[in-house]
Structure formats: C-alpha cells, structure tokens
C-alpha cells in the first residue's frame, strides 16, 4: 500500500493526498508502536505463598500497575520464597539489583530501623481499626526509614492477628517451657524466651525445615500464615493469643522508581494506594475464613486462649515494649503511647 502511495506522489495534488494518507497510517500505528517499545519490568518477591495475604497483595499490585500504565510498567512476582530471598534479605537484594523490590514482613526489617518493628510489638493493638489507625500514624516513619536506605515504600498490608500454632493443646503458662518455638522477629523471640519458651527468630523457609526435622513444635504466626503453609500437617492446635496485628511492607528500589517518567510514577503510586485499600478490605472476613479452612483441616482452635497463658505473656510484654521505645525515638514512642490509650 505504501508503494502505491509513493507512485501517486508524482502529481502535486496527489502528493498532498499521499502525504495525508501516510500521516494517517502513522497515527493509526502509534498505539501499537507504543505498546511494542521497551517496557519497564519490575521483579518482586515474597517469602509467602500466592494465596497468603502477602501474595494476594503482590498479585493485586501487579494487575493494577499493568492496567494503570497501559503495560508500560509490568510486575513479575515470585512467591513462596522461590528466589531464596527472605524478608530480612530483601532490602539488600533490591539494592544489589537481584530484585526490584518485594513484600517483606516488617518485623524482620527492624534491624534496619527499630520503627519497622512497631507493628509486631506484643499486645499493643487488639482490633483492626486500631491497627489501621496506628499504621496511618506510623507510615511516614516507615517511609523515612526505607528512603534513608534507598527504598521506596509502595503499600502496607495488615495481617490478621498472630496466634500460637503447636503440636499439643496449650492449657496454660506451664506449657510454655515445652515449646521449641519459631518467632517471627527479634522482639517476639526475646519476649517468648522471657516467658519461658525456647524461641528463636527464623525466616519462614528455615522454620519449615526445622518443623519437618522435628526441631520445632510451635510457630508464632497468624491463621493466614499458617493456613497458607498448611501448618496443620505438623501443628494441629492454634491458640488465639492475639499477640499482634503485624504488617508487611511492599517496596522497590528508589532508583527503579525514579527512572520512570513522572506520569508513570503517579500511576504506580495510584496502583499502590488501590492495593493498600484492597488489602485492608480483606481483613473484614479474613480471620473467619482462615479459621473455617483450618477447622476443615482438623485444627483445634482455642479461642479465647487460656487466661494464665495470656497473663504470662502480657507480663513480659511490657519489658519488650519499653526496650523498643528506648531505641525507636520520640515519634515512634508517641504512636505506641497513643495505642496504649485506645
């Protein structure tokens, strides 16, 4: 067709018509051309399964980013620690270029900055609404802590309340010394030790290996984390101690975000905000859905937890919080003190 147009350009009138036709062809081809130009691909990861709340968040974010940027930015996700990068390792992996970013359990990042361990402080928040309000207050501190290390916060995911999975029913405080327990961050490890358990902070993959090798007989995690990992195969008891409602944080390397054209940056942030709202909406029914799935798989759920067990844990929780406050600074401490009054 183009050759015919060039032949027709021998006369002035037809030359003008031909040029207009060529221009129309180019305009019509522009959308297809734009879609075939070099795209930005972000590689993100989580150490949790795709059906876990963390995995759902990454899937949602990827879909919204593709839609909002019309495919200019795409996200490829790796789930279930496929890349062998745990939460604590994700910031370094992002800065090294092995990944663009990921969704990391916030407590595991507290070694970067104590404020990132705020959401895992024991017995500080006991409801979805308080957890949400506390994290709205804490978000600027999270952003600052990540930005200081070359990372851009995208969205937060609030998890269902943490409980104790175990291989036996827990009758009270006297059962704590019988537990070889996987804790999910440094604070929970120290607190559980103070309460009498043999606890250690382990990434999920190492914890699962320890469970299968019978080195562990208890996990501190939510119904969401446990159900996603099918912990009921080894730990058929769940005690709803409502330890905390922790968050995971999705982030990317600043360099990757800054490389985007400004309109694309706005769309990515809009997709992240939509994802955060969607993740929060999941919490309304998430616990009941998890409990139903757990019961269907033979898990015996103790709710409420034995009073002496909760009392023993709360007794040592105050020391854990005080130690954290001494490290975290005035702005973070103010959030904790606000939460205590709710």
N, C-alpha and C positions, 0 to 999 in steps of 0.2 A: 504493500500500500504506500509506503514511504517513497519508493522509487517512482511510482506513478505520479505522486505529488511533485517530485523534483522535475520530471519531464514537463509537467504542466506549467512550470515556472518560467518558460521561455517568453511568454507574453506578460506585460506589466500587470494587467488586470488579474490574470490567473496566478501571477506570482504572489499578489496580495492574498488572494483566496487560499493559496497553498500555505503561505506562512501562518495564516489564521488557523488552518487545519492542523498544521504541525504543533502550534501552540496549544490547541485543544487536546491533541494527543498527549502532549507532555503533562498538561494539567490533570488529565484523567489518570495518567500513570503515577502521579505524585504520591497518592496514598500507598499504593503497592510498593513504590520505591522506598518510602519512609519506613514501611514495615520490614523491608529487607536490608536496611542499613544496620551497621553494627549496634548491637544491643548491649545493655549492661546486665550481667548475670551475677547475682549475689548468692554465695553458697553459705547456708546457715545450718545449724545443727542443734540437737538437744540430746541429752542422755536418756530421755524418756520415750516410751512408745508413742506411736501415732495416735492411739486412742486415749492417751493420757491428756490432761488439761493443757500441759505444755505443748504436746504435739498438735493438739487441736488449734492452739494459738498460732503456731508457725504455718499450719495449713491455711488457716483463715487469712493471715497476713499475706502469704504468697498470692492467694487468689485476688485479694483486694488491690495489691500493688500492680499486678498484671492488668487488671481492669482499669485502674485509675491512670496508669501511664500508657495505656494502649499498647502494652507489650514492650515499651522502651526499657523498663526495668523488670526483670523476672527473677524469681527466687527459687532456687533448688534446695530442697530440705533433705537432711539426713537424720533419721530417727533412731531411737534405741541404742545410742552410743555407737552407731555404725562406724563412725570415724575414729573411735577410741580417743575422744576428747571429752573429758568430764567437765562439769560446770566450773570447777576451780581452774581448769586449764584453758577455758575458752578465751578469756581476755588476751593471754599471750599468743594463742593460736591465731586470733584475729589480727593482732599487731604484726605477727610474722607472715601473714598472708596465706596461711593454710586454710582459713575460712574467712568469710567476710564478717560474720557475726554469728549469733546464736541466741538461744533462750536458756539462761543459766539460773539455777536455783540460787536465790540471793544470799542465803546464809553461807553458802560455800565461797562467796566473794568477799566475806567480811575481812579476810586478810589484806585486801586492797585498801579498805577503809571500814572502820567499825560501823559506820552508819548503815552499810549494806546488810548488817545483821539485825537491824531493828525489828523486822517482821517475824523473826524467829525467837524473840525474847519470850520466855515462858510465862503463860497465863496473863499476858498483858491485854490481849483482845479476845473477847468471847462471843463476838457476833459479826456477821457480815457487814453490817452498817458501820460499826466501829473500825473494823479492818479497813474498809474503804476510806473512811474519813482520815484515819491515821496515815494511810499511804498517799492521799492527796496532799497532806501536810509534808510528808517526807519526800515526795517526788523531786522537788528542787534540790534537795541534798543528794539524792541518788544521781541526778543528772550531773551535778557538780563533781561528785566523786568519780564518775565514769569519764567525764570530759577531761579531768586532770590526767587521765591515763590514755587519752587518745581515742575514746569510745563515745558513741552517740546512743543515748537511750531512745528506744522506739516505743515500747509499751510495757505495761506491767500485767501480770496475771496473778490474781489472788487465788490461793489453793484452799480447798476445804480443810476443816480443822484436823490437826495432827492427832493421831492416836497411837496406841501400842499394839503391834501385831506380835503374837507369841505362840509358842508350841504347847502352851498349857494355859488353863484358866488362871487368872490372877485374882486371888482372894483379898489381898491387902498389901500393906507396906512390907510385910515379912517375905513376900515373893520377889522383891526387887533384887536381892543378892543372888538369886538363882538365874538371873538374866545375863547372857552374853549378848549385848545389845549393839546394834548398828544405830548410831546417832547421825543426824544429817548436817551438823556443823560443829564448830569448836565449842560454842556456847552450850548446845544441848549435850554434847559429850561430857563436858565438865560438870554440868548440873546433874546428869544421870549418875555419874560417879559419886558425886556428893550425896546422892540419895541412896547409894548402896549398890547400884548395878555395875557390872563390868562392861563399860561402854567405850566405844571408840568411833571417831568420825571417819566414815568410809564413803568414797564415791559409789554410786549405785552398782556399777559392774563388779567392783571388788567385793561389795557387800553380798551380792548374789552368789558370787563364787564361794564366799565364806559360809553362806547359808547351805549351799549344796554339799559343802565339805563338812557340814555339821559343826563348824566352828562358832556359828551364831545360832541363837534360838529366839531372837526377838529383833524387831525393827521398829524404829520410831519413824513413822510416815503416815500420810493420810490414807483414807479409804481409796482415794483416787490413785495415789502412787502404788499402793499395794494391789488394788484390783487390776491396774494396768500391767503389773508384773506377775499376776497370778500367785501372790504370796501364799494363798490358801493351800497350795500344794505342800507347803512346809510348815506354815504357821496358821492353823485353823481357828485362832482366837484373836479377837480385836476388842481392845478396851478403850472406850471413848473418853480419854482423859482431857480432850480439848486443850492440848498443850499450847498451840499457836495456830494462826492462820497465815502461814508464810507466803511470800511472793516469789515468783521467778521474773527475771528481767530480760527482755529481748533488746539486743543492741547490735550495732555494726561499727566497724572501724570508721573514725571520723573522716579519714582520707577517702574512703569509698563514698560516703555521703556527700562530702564537699565536691567531689568530682562530677556530681550530677548538675545539669542545668537547673537554675533556680526554680522554674516551673515544675520540674520533675521532683525537686526536693519538697515542694509544697504538697504534691500529690502523694509522695511516700509518707509524709507526716500525717496527712489526712487518712491514709490507709491504716497507719499505726493507731491513730485515735479511734477509728472504727473498730479495729481489732480489740483494743482495750475495753471498749464498751461491750462488745460481743462476749469477751471473756468474762467480764463481770456478770453479765446476764446469765451465764451458765451456772453460776453459784446458786441461783434460786432453787434449783432442783437437783443439783449435783450430788449432794450428800445422800439424799434419799435414793437416788438412782444407784449410787455406789453400794449402799447398804443392801438394796434389793439384789444386786448382782452378787454381792458377797454371800448373802444368805442362800441364794440359789446354788452356790458352790460349796455349801457346807460350813461357812464361817459362823461361829457363835459370837455374837456382838454383845458386850457388856455395856449397857447404857441405861442409867448413869454408871460411871466407874465406881468401884468400891471406895467409900469415903476415906478410909485410912491410907489408901494408896495415893489419892489426890492430895490429902493433907501432907503426907511426907514429901511429895514433890513440890508443893507450894511452899513448904517450909524452907527449902533450899533455893527456891526461885528468887527470893528477894536478894540473896547474895550475888547471884548471877547477874541480875539487872543492875545492881549497884556497881559491880565491876565494869560492866559495859558502859554505864553512864560516865564513869571516870575516864574512859578512853574516847568516847564518841563526841564530846563537845557540847556546848550550851544549846545550840539549835536542836540537835537530836534529843538531848535530855528534856527539853521543853515539850517535845511531842510525847515522850514517854510519860511525863508527869501529867499531861493532858489526858492521855489514855487511862491512866490510873483513876482519874476522877469520873470516868464515864460509867 
